[in-house]
Each structure stands twice: as C-alpha cells, then as structure tokens.
Amino acid sequence: MTLHSILIQKLLSTKAHVGRQVATHHFKLYTYGFRNRMAIIDSDKTLICMRNALNFIGSLVRQKGRFMFVNTNWLFDEIIEEMTKKIGCYSPNATALWKMSGILTNSGNPKKFRSRHKKLCFGPTQPPDCLVVIDTERKSSVIMEADRLQVPIVALVDSSMPLEIYKRIAYPIPANDSVQFIYLFCNLITKTFLYEQKRLGSTEAVAVEEELPKAQPREGLDHVEEQMKIDDVLKKELLLVPYGSLAPLPDDIAETKNLLDKLVVLKFNGVLGTAMGFNGPKSAIKVFGDSTPLDLFVEQIEFLNGKYGCNVPLIILDSAETHDETLKAMGQYKKSRIDVHSLIQGQNLQLNPFQKPKEHDDLYTSDHGPLLLSLLTGGTLDVLLSKGKEFALVVGSDNVAAVIDPQILNYLIQNKIEFCLEVTPAAALESSSSTYSTPERCQLADISLNSSQSPMVKFKFSDTRSLWLNLTTIKRLVDTNTLKIETSSFSEVGSSDKQLLLQKTAVGSMIKFFDRVVGINVPYPRSLQLSSTSDLLLLQSDLYTSNKGLVVRNAARASPVNPSIDLGPEFEKINDFRSRFKSIPSIVELDSLTVRGDVWFGLGVALKGNVSIIAKPGVKMEIPDGAVLENQEINDPTDIK
C-alpha cells in the first residue's frame, strides 16, 4: 500500500469527504460526485489543499509570524486549546478571542471586548499574519475583516459555502468539519509548528554569520554595496548533477503517468524575428521542413500524453506583439491531445474568476519575471495547485532543442528540489565532458546565463534557458512577500559582462530565495538557440533532424561540439538566406565556416573542416552544384577546386 493510499484512507475514516445536499457552482471543482443526493468531496483535492495550507503555515512559522485561530463551535474547544498550548500560542486571556468577531479592524489600538460568554479580554495590538478559521460559515464577519486588512486566510470550506465568502479565502480546505477531521487537521498544524520551530532554532546560529557588516557610513558607499550584492550572487554555489547519474524512469507506466500529471510547461513566446527579417514570432520560423519550433514543442507534449496517458498542459506566454500570430497558429492544435493556453506576459491570467488581480510589478526585468508575475496574479497558481500540478518547466524563447524530460522531473520530486537550472558544458570543454561524471559544486560566475555573452569571458557551463520550479515553494514565497527580484541594484554597477548578464536575467536574483537548488548538466545538443540565420543554417542542415518533437543529432558527426558558423550581413535576413542557398550544404564534417560578401551556394554542396569564403567587394561568387570544400580559404572563384 502506498503512502498516498494510507493518507486517503485516513481522510475517509474522518468522514471529510461527506458534503451536503447543496453544492454551489464554484465548489464543484472539489466534488467527486453525488451519492444519495449528498455531495461527495474529492479526497485527493482535500489532501492537496491541506498540504498547500500547511506549507504556507510552516513558512510563516519560520519567519516568526503571528497566528490567530478562530472557532465558535464548543465541540472543538478542547482540541484547539490543546493545539495552541503545544505550539506556544495559548494565552488564557486571549482564549475568548476564539469566540469573537469584529476585532481585527480595531487591532490598531488595544481595546477591551466582552465575549458572548461575558469573558473580558483584550483585542490584539497588531493584526495577525495568518487567520485560521475552523468553522468558516459561522465566522463570515471575521473573514470579511481579514480580507479588508489583506490577512491571508486558511479556512475549512464545504459544499454550501457562498461565493462571497469563498473567494476571500487564500487557502480553502474542502472538507466536512467533523470532530475527527478537526482533530486530524489540528494535529497536522501542531506537527508543522514543532518541526519548523525546531528547524528555525538550529539555523539561527548560522544565519547570524551571514549578516552583512553594519554601521557603515552611507555617503560614497552605494556603489560598493551594490557591487557586494552582485559578488554575493556570483559566489552563490550550485550543485551540478550529471544527467547520466539520474535514476531511470520506473518500469511501471502508471508511475510515470503520475509523475507527468504533476507537471505544467510554460513556454516563452514573446520574441519577434524582426532581427532576422521575419515579421512574426521566432516560434513561427520553419526549421525542419514545415515544422516550426512551436510545432516541435507541441508534438513533444502530445507524444508524452499519448504514450503515458497523462495530461501535461502547455501555457504559451506571448508578448502583445506575438499574441495574435500565436492564436492563429494554435488553430492547428485543436485536434491534438494537449491542453494549450496562449496568454500575454505581464497581464492577469484569469483562469480563476474569483481572484482579484494585482498591479504590475516593475521589479521583474527578464523574461522569467513576467512569467512569475503573470502566473501569480489572477489566481492561476492556485488553480494549477488545485489540479495537482507541483512543478513548472519554464522554457526560454530561443531554445529549439528543449526537452520535457520525465527523468529530471522524477529526480526533482524524489529529492524535494525547489529550483533546478539546466546547463550544458561550454563548447570548448565538451570534448572533455567525461570529467563531469560525478556531482560537483560550481558558482553562478562559472555559468553563462546569456547566449549573447561576450566570447572573451570564459565559462565552464552554459544556461539552456530551461528552469524547473516547485509551484508550492513559489506559492509560499509569494504569500510571505518574500519573492522580490531586486534588479535595481544591478542597474548602474560597473560595465563588466558578468554584471551585464545579471541585469538581463533574473536567475541570479531568484535563486537566493530557494533552499534546495541544483543544476542538471544535460547533454550538449539540448541547447540549440535560434538567434540568427547562422543558427538556422545549423538547424536546417543534415546535422539535425526531428523525431516526435525531439531534435536528434546526426550520429555520423564525430566531433561532440557543433561547427562554428558565421554568416555575413548578406545572409542576415531570412529571405536573403533562403535565396542564397539552393539547398542547405552538408556540414556533418564541418568544424568552422565563415562567409562574407556576395556568395551564392548551389545544390548538394558539402563543407568539411575549416572553410572560409570571402568574396571581394563587387564580385559575385557562386559555389557550384556538388562542390566539396574541405579546409579551404576561398577569396576568388578560381580558388574553388
């Protein structure tokens, strides 16, 4: 029997699944069906929501947050009193607060209140950081007040909960409020408190050592402090795990299905191809026959859904300029076995009509920033969590060869990883990639986080622009107002390439908020950026093909690295690129290619070794059909052998 089955049986024994005869429309998300005209609450959804609520409570305990427990049912008094005594929140003078309402909005000043049982007590001088409501239906006034003060609410909800109350609860837990379930819920809160308090006590001594120097004069030190912040980020250590060391997928297809059902894929699609002379998003450029990068990605997810019977949704994050074109392209995916959503970065994702939208946050500067902003507003994150999604694979705009790898997902879930960065060895070091067969630690300064990084700066690894994020952790960071990507500190500090790349990506700023962070050293061919027509030549050549959405490298290629291709400005635009090649040359044996001037390629050309073709000004150079150029420097048509 699995742990999940044991937990479900425990919930069933508390009768948490028994609803009422009335099931409101907004509550149907949590219902399994009806029996004898009684709503049956889905125990899986109860378990997911309870886990999210306990994770949030635990995060506040680590930050020494203030809690307020509200209850008016006398059957639960003894249970709650025992819980508050164990977690250190019990106060005899505040006991009557469980049976009161109308005190939160008056919490700015200490005032005397008299409960319905004539007990005199004092209202809190500060509002709580979290309000836990046991019997939600009876304490709707407290929920209204907490919502007005923007205090997060954890509350039990049932099938008759009115929408006006339900939409104000940040962490609803669908369950029948039986005595058995209340005892179970309070017991879990107690264990969460005790665990986090013990963890907090063991880390406080370490935290003191990490504090920055104090009492420094402000004048003239702003630049120094900002430089220190960047240095701290660059020195952040990352454990790199070789992809070859990951455990294989389980033999049982059902287990792999359960893994993939916890995943949602987010694909950036906000980059236009105007730099390449293409009027539309880069994802619409044909790379393999008639297949575009977006076609490949959809085909890859469709294959996984069909093979394992899972449901991996795809959320495409467009810019305002690419959204209309994406909607047109999505028409061909209507018959596919994939749930696709096209959304605009920086706007509210209204998947949940009951969540109030938030304003735009200017702190996010990279393409990952608008993703998180869009994901966290409009209730999208809550909807994904309620559907059992635990991880998000965030894929950059330019990488054509990104892989949705269930083997990586399995590793992240088994090891409770919160943040994972996919990297590949730098091209110059790929030939010695065997040295990366065991896990090692490296600093962010060793990873090139930007594909346009200066070639003068040497890196050990290159970022593939694929991130794996734990959604529960993201939710906790947002609810505790912790997740702030402070890119303003990188705006005017020096001009080195390392600082510039940090200004252009939020990875360095994001990573510091996560506790369990790793990098996966994936195979080199998984990073194929489409940034120029030189990249397009590489993709459309015989070096790469596609199979079920995956980019496959030609096994005949002896060198582990891709050839270096540098096409001149005459090839910069896609139309010029296509007109100058009657057919794409064979480059399986090519090491480097440099082309400048008015050069035209015929049919069936093969390039091998190091080839340089430089046409003199005013001279049209045509490479004849079937020509084989190997280790040649061609400056004149007569040089072609």
C-alpha positions as CSV (number, residue, x, y, z in Angstrom):
1,M,0.0,0.0,0.0
2,T,1.4,3.4,-1.0
3,L,1.7,6.4,1.3
4,H,-0.9,8.2,-0.8
5,S,-3.4,5.4,-0.2
6,I,-2.8,5.4,3.5
7,L,-3.4,9.2,3.6
8,I,-6.6,8.9,1.6
9,Q,-7.9,6.1,3.9
10,K,-7.2,8.3,6.9
11,L,-9.2,11.1,5.4
12,L,-12.1,8.8,4.6
13,S,-12.1,7.5,8.2
14,T,-12.7,11.1,9.4
15,K,-15.7,11.4,7.0
16,A,-14.0,14.5,5.5
17,H,-15.5,13.5,2.1
18,V,-19.1,13.8,3.2
19,G,-20.6,17.1,1.9
20,R,-24.1,18.5,2.0
21,Q,-27.1,18.2,-0.3
22,V,-26.3,21.6,-1.8
23,A,-23.2,22.0,-3.9
24,T,-22.5,25.6,-5.1
25,H,-21.2,26.0,-8.6
26,H,-17.8,27.3,-7.6
27,F,-17.3,24.3,-5.2
28,K,-17.8,21.7,-8.0
29,L,-14.0,21.9,-8.6
30,Y,-13.6,19.9,-5.3
31,T,-16.5,17.5,-5.7
32,Y,-16.2,13.9,-6.9
33,G,-19.9,13.4,-7.5
34,F,-23.1,12.8,-5.6
35,R,-24.5,9.9,-3.6
36,N,-27.9,9.8,-2.1
37,R,-28.2,13.5,-3.1
38,M,-25.2,14.3,-0.9
39,A,-22.1,15.9,-2.4
40,I,-19.0,13.8,-2.2
41,I,-15.8,15.8,-1.7
42,D,-12.8,14.6,-3.7
43,S,-10.3,13.4,-1.0
44,D,-7.4,14.0,-3.4
45,K,-8.3,17.7,-3.7
46,T,-8.7,17.9,0.1
47,L,-5.2,16.4,0.5
48,I,-3.6,18.8,-2.0
49,C,-5.3,21.9,-0.5
50,M,-4.4,20.8,3.1
51,R,-0.8,20.3,2.1
52,N,-0.6,23.8,0.5
53,A,-2.1,25.3,3.6
54,L,0.3,23.6,5.9
55,N,3.3,24.6,3.7
56,F,2.1,28.2,4.0
57,I,1.7,27.9,7.8
58,G,5.2,26.4,8.0
59,S,6.7,29.2,6.0
60,L,5.2,31.8,8.4
61,V,6.5,29.9,11.4
62,R,10.0,30.1,10.0
63,Q,9.5,33.9,9.8
64,K,8.1,34.0,13.3
65,G,4.7,35.2,12.0
66,R,1.6,35.9,14.2
67,F,-1.4,33.5,14.0
68,M,-5.0,33.8,15.1
69,F,-7.2,30.8,15.4
70,V,-11.0,31.4,15.2
71,N,-13.6,29.0,16.3
72,T,-17.2,29.2,17.8
73,N,-18.1,25.5,17.9
74,W,-17.8,24.3,21.5
75,L,-17.1,20.8,20.3
76,F,-13.7,21.9,19.1
77,D,-12.6,24.0,22.1
78,E,-10.7,21.3,23.8
79,I,-8.9,20.2,20.6
80,I,-7.8,23.8,19.8
81,E,-6.8,24.6,23.3
82,E,-4.5,21.5,23.4
83,M,-3.1,22.5,20.0
84,T,-2.3,26.1,21.0
85,K,-0.6,25.0,24.2
86,K,1.7,22.7,22.3
87,I,2.7,25.2,19.7
88,G,3.1,28.1,22.2
89,C,0.2,30.2,21.0
90,Y,-2.0,29.6,24.1
91,S,-2.9,32.6,26.3
92,P,-5.7,32.3,28.9
93,N,-6.6,36.0,28.5
94,A,-6.9,35.5,24.7
95,T,-8.9,32.3,24.8
96,A,-12.2,34.2,24.3
97,L,-10.8,35.5,21.0
98,W,-11.8,32.2,19.5
99,K,-15.4,33.2,20.2
100,M,-15.3,36.8,19.0
101,S,-15.5,38.8,15.8
102,G,-15.3,42.4,14.9
103,I,-11.8,42.9,16.5
104,L,-9.4,42.8,13.5
105,T,-10.3,46.2,12.1
106,N,-9.9,47.6,15.7
107,S,-6.5,46.0,16.2
108,G,-4.5,49.2,15.8
109,N,-5.3,50.2,19.4
110,P,-5.7,48.0,22.4
111,K,-9.4,47.8,23.4
112,K,-11.5,45.9,25.8
113,F,-14.0,43.5,24.4
114,R,-16.6,41.3,26.0
115,S,-17.4,38.0,24.5
116,R,-20.8,36.4,24.3
117,H,-19.8,34.3,27.4
118,K,-19.2,37.5,29.3
119,K,-15.4,37.0,29.5
120,L,-13.4,40.2,29.4
121,C,-10.3,40.1,27.2
122,F,-8.1,42.4,25.2
123,G,-8.0,42.6,21.4
124,P,-4.6,42.2,19.7
125,T,-2.5,45.3,19.3
126,Q,-1.3,44.1,15.8
127,P,-3.1,42.2,13.1
128,P,-2.1,38.6,12.6
129,D,0.0,37.4,9.7
130,C,-2.4,34.5,9.2
131,L,-6.0,33.8,10.2
132,V,-7.0,30.1,10.7
133,V,-10.8,29.7,10.7
134,I,-12.2,26.3,11.8
135,D,-15.9,26.9,11.3
136,T,-16.0,29.2,8.3
137,E,-19.7,29.5,7.9
138,R,-20.3,30.9,11.4
139,K,-17.4,33.4,11.2
140,S,-18.0,35.2,7.9
141,S,-17.6,38.6,9.5
142,V,-14.1,37.8,10.6
143,I,-13.3,36.7,7.0
144,M,-14.6,40.0,5.7
145,E,-12.4,41.9,8.1
146,A,-9.3,39.8,7.4
147,D,-9.8,40.3,3.6
148,R,-10.1,44.1,4.1
149,L,-6.8,44.0,6.0
150,Q,-5.2,41.7,3.4
151,V,-4.6,39.0,6.0
152,P,-4.2,35.5,4.4
153,I,-6.9,33.1,5.5
154,V,-6.7,29.4,5.9
155,A,-10.2,28.0,6.4
156,L,-12.3,24.9,6.0
157,V,-15.0,25.1,3.4
158,D,-17.8,22.8,2.5
159,S,-20.2,22.4,-0.4
160,S,-22.6,25.0,0.7
161,M,-20.1,27.8,1.1
162,P,-21.4,31.0,-0.5
163,L,-19.2,32.6,-3.2
164,E,-18.9,35.9,-1.3
165,I,-17.0,34.1,1.5
166,Y,-15.2,31.5,-0.6
167,K,-13.4,34.0,-2.9
168,R,-11.8,35.7,0.1
169,I,-10.1,32.6,1.4
170,A,-6.5,32.3,0.2
171,Y,-6.2,28.6,1.3
172,P,-9.5,26.8,1.2
173,I,-9.6,23.3,2.5
174,P,-12.6,21.4,1.2
175,A,-13.8,19.0,3.9
176,N,-16.6,18.1,6.3
177,D,-15.9,19.7,9.7
178,S,-16.4,16.5,11.7
179,V,-14.7,16.3,15.1
180,Q,-12.4,13.5,13.7
181,F,-11.2,15.7,10.8
182,I,-10.7,18.8,13.1
183,Y,-8.6,16.6,15.4
184,L,-6.5,15.4,12.4
185,F,-6.2,19.0,11.0
186,C,-5.1,20.5,14.3
187,N,-2.7,17.6,14.8
188,L,-1.0,18.3,11.5
189,I,-0.8,22.0,12.4
190,T,0.9,21.1,15.6
191,K,3.4,18.9,13.9
192,T,4.1,21.6,11.3
193,F,4.7,24.2,14.1
194,L,7.0,21.9,16.1
195,Y,9.0,20.8,13.1
196,E,9.6,24.4,11.8
197,Q,10.4,25.7,15.2
198,K,13.0,23.1,15.7
199,R,14.4,23.8,12.3
200,L,14.4,27.5,13.0
201,G,16.3,27.1,16.2
202,S,19.0,25.0,14.5
203,T,19.6,27.6,11.7
204,E,19.6,30.8,13.7
205,A,23.2,30.5,14.7
206,V,24.2,30.0,11.0
207,A,22.1,33.0,9.9
208,V,24.0,35.3,12.3
209,E,27.2,34.6,10.5
210,E,25.7,35.6,7.1
211,E,24.7,39.1,8.2
212,L,26.3,42.0,6.3
213,P,28.6,44.4,8.2
214,K,26.6,47.1,10.0
215,A,27.1,50.8,11.0
216,Q,28.9,51.8,7.8
217,P,28.7,55.4,6.6
218,R,26.3,55.8,3.7
219,E,28.0,58.5,1.7
220,G,30.1,57.2,-1.1
221,L,29.4,53.5,-0.4
222,D,26.3,52.9,-2.6
223,H,28.4,51.7,-5.4
224,V,30.4,49.4,-3.2
225,E,27.3,47.9,-1.6
226,E,25.8,47.2,-5.0
227,Q,29.0,45.6,-6.1
228,M,29.0,43.5,-3.0
229,K,25.4,42.3,-3.8
230,I,26.5,41.2,-7.3
231,D,29.5,39.5,-5.9
232,D,27.4,37.6,-3.4
233,V,25.1,36.4,-6.2
234,L,28.0,35.4,-8.4
235,K,29.5,33.4,-5.5
236,K,26.3,31.5,-4.9
237,E,27.2,27.8,-5.1
238,L,25.1,25.4,-7.2
239,L,25.3,21.6,-7.0
240,L,25.6,20.3,-10.6
241,V,24.3,16.8,-11.1
242,P,25.3,14.9,-14.3
243,Y,22.4,13.8,-16.3
244,G,23.9,10.4,-16.7
245,S,23.7,9.8,-13.0
246,L,20.0,10.3,-12.8
247,A,17.9,7.2,-11.9
248,P,16.0,5.7,-14.8
249,L,12.2,6.0,-15.0
250,P,10.2,3.3,-13.3
251,D,9.1,0.4,-15.4
252,D,5.5,0.9,-14.5
253,I,3.9,3.3,-17.0
254,A,1.3,4.3,-14.4
255,E,4.1,5.7,-12.1
256,T,5.5,7.8,-15.0
257,K,2.0,9.0,-15.7
258,N,1.6,10.1,-12.1
259,L,4.9,12.0,-12.4
260,L,3.9,13.8,-15.6
261,D,0.4,14.6,-14.2
262,K,2.2,16.9,-11.7
263,L,3.9,19.0,-14.4
264,V,2.8,22.1,-16.3
265,V,5.0,23.5,-19.1
266,L,5.4,27.2,-19.7
267,K,6.9,28.3,-22.9
268,F,8.0,31.9,-23.6
269,N,7.0,33.2,-27.0
270,G,7.4,36.9,-26.7
271,V,10.4,37.4,-29.1
272,L,9.9,38.6,-32.6
273,G,12.1,37.6,-35.5
274,T,12.5,41.1,-36.8
275,A,16.2,41.0,-36.4
276,M,16.2,38.2,-38.9
277,G,13.8,40.0,-41.2
278,F,10.9,37.8,-40.1
279,N,7.5,39.5,-39.4
280,G,6.3,37.3,-36.6
281,P,7.4,35.4,-33.6
282,K,10.5,33.3,-33.8
283,S,8.5,30.3,-32.9
284,A,6.8,30.5,-36.4
285,I,10.0,30.2,-38.3
286,K,10.2,26.9,-40.2
287,V,13.3,24.9,-39.0
288,F,12.6,21.3,-40.0
289,G,10.6,21.1,-43.2
290,D,7.3,22.8,-42.5
291,S,7.7,22.3,-38.7
292,T,8.3,25.4,-36.5
293,P,9.8,25.4,-33.0
294,L,6.3,25.7,-31.5
295,D,5.2,22.7,-33.6
296,L,8.0,20.6,-32.3
297,F,7.2,21.5,-28.7
298,V,3.5,20.7,-29.1
299,E,4.4,17.4,-30.8
300,Q,6.7,16.5,-27.9
301,I,4.0,17.1,-25.3
302,E,1.4,15.3,-27.5
303,F,3.7,12.2,-27.7
304,L,4.1,12.1,-23.9
305,N,0.4,12.5,-23.3
306,G,-0.3,9.7,-25.8
307,K,2.3,7.3,-24.5
308,Y,1.7,7.6,-20.8
309,G,-2.0,8.7,-20.8
310,C,-1.1,11.8,-18.8
311,N,-2.2,15.4,-19.1
312,V,0.7,17.9,-19.4
313,P,-0.8,21.3,-20.2
314,L,1.1,23.9,-22.2
315,I,0.9,27.6,-21.4
316,I,2.4,29.9,-24.0
317,L,3.4,33.3,-22.7
318,D,3.2,35.8,-25.6
319,S,4.0,39.4,-25.8
320,A,1.4,41.8,-27.1
321,E,3.2,41.7,-30.5
322,T,3.2,37.9,-30.8
323,H,-0.2,37.0,-29.3
324,D,-2.4,37.3,-32.4
325,E,0.0,35.2,-34.5
326,T,0.1,32.6,-31.8
327,L,-3.7,32.4,-31.7
328,K,-3.7,31.8,-35.5
329,A,-1.0,29.0,-35.1
330,M,-3.0,27.4,-32.3
331,G,-5.8,26.6,-34.7
332,Q,-4.0,23.6,-36.0
333,Y,-3.6,22.2,-32.4
334,K,-7.3,21.9,-31.7
335,K,-7.4,18.2,-32.6
336,S,-4.2,17.3,-30.7
337,R,-4.2,15.6,-27.3
338,I,-2.9,18.6,-25.5
339,D,-4.3,21.4,-23.4
340,V,-2.9,24.7,-24.8
341,H,-3.4,28.2,-23.4
342,S,-2.0,31.3,-25.1
343,L,-1.5,34.2,-22.6
344,I,0.1,37.6,-22.7
345,Q,3.1,38.2,-20.4
346,G,2.5,40.8,-17.7
347,Q,-1.2,40.5,-17.8
348,N,-3.5,38.7,-15.4
349,L,-4.2,35.1,-16.2
350,Q,-7.9,34.9,-15.5
351,L,-8.2,31.2,-15.1
352,N,-9.8,31.8,-11.7
353,P,-12.6,34.3,-12.0
354,F,-12.8,34.7,-8.2
355,Q,-9.3,36.0,-7.6
356,K,-8.7,39.8,-7.6
357,P,-6.0,40.9,-10.0
358,K,-2.9,42.7,-8.8
359,E,-0.9,45.6,-10.3
360,H,2.2,45.2,-12.5
361,D,5.5,44.9,-10.6
362,D,8.3,46.8,-12.1
363,L,11.0,44.7,-10.3
364,Y,11.0,41.9,-12.8
365,T,13.2,42.6,-15.8
366,S,14.0,39.3,-17.5
367,D,11.6,37.1,-19.4
368,H,11.3,34.9,-16.3
369,G,10.0,37.9,-14.3
370,P,6.8,38.5,-16.4
371,L,6.2,34.8,-16.2
372,L,6.1,34.7,-12.4
373,L,4.1,37.9,-12.4
374,S,1.5,36.6,-14.8
375,L,1.5,33.2,-13.0
376,L,0.9,34.6,-9.6
377,T,-1.8,37.1,-10.5
378,G,-5.4,36.2,-11.4
379,G,-5.3,33.1,-9.3
380,T,-3.6,30.9,-11.9
381,L,-1.1,29.5,-9.5
382,D,-3.9,28.4,-7.1
383,V,-5.7,26.7,-10.0
384,L,-2.6,24.8,-11.0
385,L,-2.0,23.7,-7.5
386,S,-5.6,22.6,-7.0
387,K,-5.3,20.4,-10.1
388,G,-2.3,18.6,-8.6
389,K,0.4,20.4,-10.5
390,E,3.6,20.5,-8.4
391,F,6.3,21.6,-10.9
392,A,6.6,24.0,-13.8
393,L,9.1,23.6,-16.6
394,V,9.9,27.1,-17.8
395,V,11.4,27.1,-21.3
396,G,13.0,30.1,-22.9
397,S,12.1,31.7,-26.2
398,D,15.1,30.8,-28.3
399,N,16.0,27.2,-27.4
400,V,14.6,24.9,-30.1
401,A,16.0,21.7,-28.6
402,A,14.5,21.9,-25.1
403,V,13.3,18.6,-23.8
404,I,10.4,17.8,-21.4
405,D,12.3,15.1,-19.6
406,P,10.3,13.0,-17.0
407,Q,13.6,11.6,-15.8
408,I,14.6,15.0,-14.5
409,L,11.1,15.5,-13.0
410,N,11.5,12.2,-11.2
411,Y,14.8,13.3,-9.7
412,L,13.4,16.6,-8.5
413,I,10.4,15.0,-6.8
414,Q,12.3,12.3,-5.2
415,N,14.9,14.7,-3.8
416,K,12.3,17.5,-2.9
417,I,14.2,20.1,-5.1
418,E,12.7,23.6,-5.3
419,F,14.7,25.2,-8.1
420,C,16.6,23.5,-10.9
421,L,18.7,25.0,-13.7
422,E,19.5,23.1,-16.8
423,V,23.1,23.7,-18.1
424,T,25.4,22.2,-20.7
425,P,29.2,22.2,-20.8
426,A,30.8,25.1,-22.6
427,A,31.5,24.1,-26.2
428,A,35.3,24.3,-25.6
429,L,35.0,21.8,-22.8
430,E,32.6,19.4,-24.3
431,S,35.3,17.2,-25.6
432,S,36.3,16.5,-22.0
433,S,32.8,16.1,-20.7
434,S,33.7,12.8,-19.2
435,T,35.2,14.8,-16.3
436,Y,31.6,15.8,-15.4
437,S,30.5,12.3,-14.4
438,T,30.1,13.0,-10.7
439,P,28.2,15.8,-8.9
440,E,30.2,18.9,-8.3
441,R,29.8,22.4,-7.0
442,C,30.2,25.5,-9.0
443,Q,29.4,29.2,-8.7
444,L,27.0,31.2,-10.8
445,A,30.0,33.1,-12.1
446,D,31.0,29.8,-13.9
447,I,27.7,29.7,-15.9
448,S,27.0,31.8,-18.9
449,L,23.4,32.9,-18.3
450,N,23.1,34.8,-21.6
451,S,23.5,33.5,-25.1
452,S,24.8,36.9,-26.2
453,Q,27.6,36.7,-23.7
454,S,31.0,38.1,-24.8
455,P,33.2,35.3,-26.2
456,M,36.1,36.9,-24.3
457,V,34.6,35.7,-21.0
458,K,35.3,32.0,-20.4
459,F,32.7,29.9,-18.7
460,K,32.6,26.2,-17.7
461,F,28.9,25.9,-18.4
462,S,26.1,27.5,-20.5
463,D,22.5,28.0,-19.4
464,T,19.9,26.3,-21.6
465,R,17.2,28.7,-20.6
466,S,15.2,25.9,-19.1
467,L,14.1,26.2,-15.4
468,W,12.2,23.7,-13.2
469,L,10.3,25.5,-10.4
470,N,8.4,23.9,-7.4
471,L,5.0,25.6,-7.5
472,T,4.3,25.0,-3.8
473,T,7.5,26.9,-3.0
474,I,6.6,29.7,-5.3
475,K,3.2,30.0,-3.6
476,R,4.9,30.1,-0.2
477,L,7.3,32.8,-1.3
478,V,4.6,35.0,-2.7
479,D,2.2,34.6,0.2
480,T,5.0,35.7,2.6
481,N,6.0,38.6,0.4
482,T,9.5,37.1,0.1
483,L,9.8,36.7,-3.7
484,K,11.2,40.1,-4.8
485,I,13.7,40.1,-7.7
486,E,15.7,43.2,-6.9
487,T,17.2,44.0,-10.2
488,S,17.5,47.7,-9.5
489,S,20.7,47.0,-7.6
490,F,22.3,45.9,-10.9
491,S,21.4,48.9,-13.0
492,E,24.4,51.1,-12.6
493,V,27.2,48.9,-11.3
494,G,30.2,48.7,-13.5
495,S,30.2,47.5,-17.0
496,S,31.7,44.0,-16.9
497,D,30.0,41.3,-18.8
498,K,29.2,39.4,-15.6
499,Q,27.2,42.3,-14.2
500,L,25.6,42.9,-17.6
501,L,24.3,39.4,-17.8
502,L,22.8,39.7,-14.3
503,Q,20.9,42.8,-15.4
504,K,19.5,40.8,-18.3
505,T,18.4,37.7,-16.4
506,A,16.7,37.2,-13.1
507,V,18.1,33.8,-12.4
508,G,20.9,35.2,-10.2
509,S,18.3,37.1,-8.2
510,M,15.7,34.4,-8.0
511,I,18.0,31.6,-6.9
512,K,18.7,33.1,-3.5
513,F,15.1,32.6,-2.3
514,F,15.1,28.8,-2.7
515,D,16.5,26.3,-0.1
516,R,17.0,23.2,-2.2
517,V,18.7,24.3,-5.5
518,V,20.5,22.1,-8.1
519,G,21.7,22.3,-11.6
520,I,21.4,19.4,-14.1
521,N,24.3,19.0,-16.5
522,V,22.3,17.9,-19.6
523,P,23.7,16.7,-23.0
524,Y,25.2,19.4,-25.1
525,P,22.7,19.1,-28.1
526,R,19.8,20.1,-25.8
527,S,20.8,23.8,-26.2
528,L,20.2,25.0,-29.7
529,Q,19.4,28.7,-29.8
530,L,17.7,30.3,-32.7
531,S,19.1,33.8,-32.7
532,S,20.4,34.4,-36.2
533,T,20.4,32.8,-39.7
534,S,23.7,31.2,-38.8
535,D,21.8,29.2,-36.2
536,L,19.1,28.5,-38.8
537,L,21.7,27.0,-41.2
538,L,22.8,24.7,-38.4
539,L,19.3,23.5,-37.7
540,Q,18.2,23.1,-41.3
541,S,21.4,21.1,-42.3
542,D,21.9,17.4,-42.3
543,L,23.4,17.7,-38.8
544,Y,20.0,17.7,-37.1
545,T,16.6,16.1,-37.7
546,S,13.4,15.9,-35.6
547,N,11.6,12.9,-34.2
548,K,8.4,13.1,-32.2
549,G,9.2,16.7,-31.4
550,L,12.8,16.0,-30.2
551,V,15.8,17.4,-32.0
552,V,18.1,14.5,-32.9
553,R,21.7,14.9,-33.7
554,N,23.3,13.0,-36.7
555,A,25.2,10.1,-35.3
556,A,27.7,10.4,-38.1
557,R,29.1,13.6,-36.5
558,A,32.4,12.7,-34.9
559,S,33.0,15.9,-33.0
560,P,30.9,16.3,-29.9
561,V,30.5,20.1,-30.5
562,N,28.6,21.9,-33.2
563,P,30.5,23.6,-36.0
564,S,31.1,27.4,-35.7
565,I,29.1,29.2,-38.4
566,D,29.5,32.9,-39.1
567,L,27.4,34.2,-42.0
568,G,27.9,37.8,-43.1
569,P,25.3,40.6,-43.3
570,E,24.3,39.5,-46.7
571,F,22.7,36.4,-45.1
572,E,21.2,38.3,-42.1
573,K,17.6,38.3,-43.3
574,I,15.7,35.1,-43.8
575,N,14.6,35.9,-47.4
576,D,18.2,36.6,-48.4
577,F,19.3,33.5,-46.6
578,R,16.8,31.3,-48.4
579,S,17.6,32.9,-51.8
580,R,21.4,32.4,-51.5
581,F,21.1,28.6,-50.8
582,K,19.6,26.4,-53.5
583,S,19.9,23.7,-50.8
584,I,21.4,23.7,-47.4
585,P,25.0,22.3,-47.6
586,S,26.1,19.2,-45.8
587,I,28.0,20.2,-42.6
588,V,28.3,16.9,-40.8
589,E,32.1,17.1,-41.1
590,L,32.4,20.8,-40.8
591,D,34.4,22.5,-38.0
592,S,34.0,26.2,-38.9
593,L,32.5,28.3,-41.6
594,T,33.0,32.0,-42.3
595,V,31.2,33.7,-45.2
596,R,31.5,37.3,-46.3
597,G,30.4,39.2,-49.4
598,D,28.1,38.3,-52.3
599,V,28.2,34.5,-52.0
600,W,25.7,32.0,-53.5
601,F,25.5,28.3,-52.9
602,G,24.5,25.7,-55.4
603,L,22.8,22.3,-54.9
604,G,24.4,19.5,-53.0
605,V,27.4,21.4,-51.6
606,A,29.4,19.7,-48.9
607,L,31.6,21.6,-46.4
608,K,34.3,19.9,-44.3
609,G,36.9,21.0,-41.9
610,N,37.6,24.8,-41.7
611,V,36.1,26.7,-44.6
612,S,36.4,30.4,-45.2
613,I,34.7,32.1,-48.2
614,I,35.4,35.8,-48.6
615,A,34.1,37.5,-51.7
616,K,35.8,40.7,-52.7
617,P,33.6,43.8,-53.0
618,G,31.7,43.9,-56.3
619,V,32.5,40.3,-57.0
620,K,29.7,37.7,-57.1
621,M,30.9,34.3,-56.0
622,E,28.9,31.2,-56.9
623,I,29.7,27.8,-55.3
624,P,28.8,25.3,-58.0
625,D,26.5,22.4,-57.6
626,G,28.0,19.3,-55.9
627,A,31.1,21.2,-54.8
628,V,33.1,19.7,-51.8
629,L,35.0,22.3,-49.9
630,E,37.4,20.9,-47.3
631,N,39.9,23.1,-45.3
632,Q,39.8,25.8,-47.9
633,E,40.1,29.6,-47.9
634,I,38.3,31.0,-51.0
635,N,38.8,34.6,-51.9
636,D,38.2,34.2,-55.7
637,P,36.1,31.9,-57.9
638,T,39.4,30.4,-59.2
639,D,40.1,29.1,-55.7
640,I,37.2,26.7,-55.9
641,K,38.7,23.2,-56.6
